[in-house]
Amino acid sequence: HMTWFKSYFNILLALFFISTGFNQSLLLAKGEDPKLHKQEVRRYLYVAVPGIRNYLGYGGHGLLVFDIDNGHKFVKRIPLQGYKKDGSPSNIKGIAVSIALNSVFISTLEGLQRLDLSTEKIIWEKAYDGGADRMSISPDGMTMYLPSLEKDFWNVVNCETGVIITKIKVFDRAHNTIYGPSGSFAYMADISSPFLFVSETKGHTIIKKVGPFSHGIRPFTINSQESRVFVNVNELLGFEVGDLNTGKVLASVKVEGWDKGPVRRHGNPSHGIGLTPDEEEIWISDGHNMRLHLFQANPPYQQLTTIPLQDMPGWITFSIDGKYGYPSSGEVIDVKTRKIIHLLQDEHNNYVASEKMIELHFQNGKIIAKGDQFGLGRKTLK
């Protein structure tokens, strides 16, 4: 009986190894690493602080990580550099990610730091003449458009080294940047100009201006086809719409039922605009009334509803799947139900607020997908 049992066991063992080998061969034939196949994808929200001026009362200093799949619970705080001459943390101005380099980039008033997301160590930190502002990285992760700190130029930077490739002159006050998803164009907003500047990214030269809008352009967003731009402008509680192909302004939309008033930051009524990833809605900030106002993203841009917030919003972005809205005031909003489902809190249970956050997807310690600090349209993206 023992001999029979051993023979039976050996047959089962052989079948198991044959089956395992077959499954691995099948994965390899599909171009998939069997080890990768076993690792699940984890989604995290990376929040850089101080991301509201240099105020440490909104989460302190560092790169805070929240687990999207576990109720946006706090995971860890990654130390950052970016200090002023007096030793205090500088204002963080922007956050962007290169999948190719597995790195996150943080801009401050003075310059830029690159952090490796596997080791969580700073690879380099560089100061730039004229300072730095809210940047954007090419889809291949290798080139950055880095605005000066409200001077009259953008630096085009090599993401691997931080070396300046060239400079692009604008009007007066470089500020916000979006590198288009096609990789062919970069969109640059100068606070002092009513025009949005469009650069082609092969030669890094301005080929077009969109506008004039009614005032200087503040935050803005684009759709995935790069045919529409939605902008906040100075003085307007609302937003304006431009055609990226013709360069013409298509609409100016004012918030109904709410008045403008004094704001604590940014100096204009609406600082913060996002297009839901499905490109069905526009969400804008209302600093004075501490609210988000929601609109249809297509003509006639009907106003839909308003969402009250715990603090003044100065920015809005979304999760990649469009399920969550992330205003800079620290709420996590269910886009479908419009309900606030969570408030971001750090390891000390302090509320976290920042205008610089980005969603990252990890597998085997490497980034495989990224969101954006801007609330960008994703309808036609793979």
Buried (B, 14 or more C-beta within 10 A) or exposed (E): EEEEEEEEEEEEEEEEEEEEEEEBEEBEEEEEEEEEEEEEEBBBBBBBBBBBBBBBEBBBBBBBBBBBEEEBEBBEBBEBBBBEEEEEBBBBBBBBBBBBBBBBBBBBBBBBBBBEBEEEEBBEBBEBEBBBBBBBBBBEBEBBBBBBBBBBBBBBBEBBEBEBEEBBEBBEBBBBBBBBBEEBBBBBBBBBBBBBBBBEBEEBEBEBBBBBBBBBBBBBBBBBBBEBBBBBBBEBBBBBBBEBEEBEBBEBBBBEEBEBEEBEBBEBBBBBBBBBBBBBBBBBBBBBBBBBBBBBBEEEBEBBEBBEBBBBBBBBBBBBBBBBBBBBBBBBBEBEEBEBEBBBBBEEEBBBBBBBBBBBBBEEEEBEBBBBBBBBBBBEEE
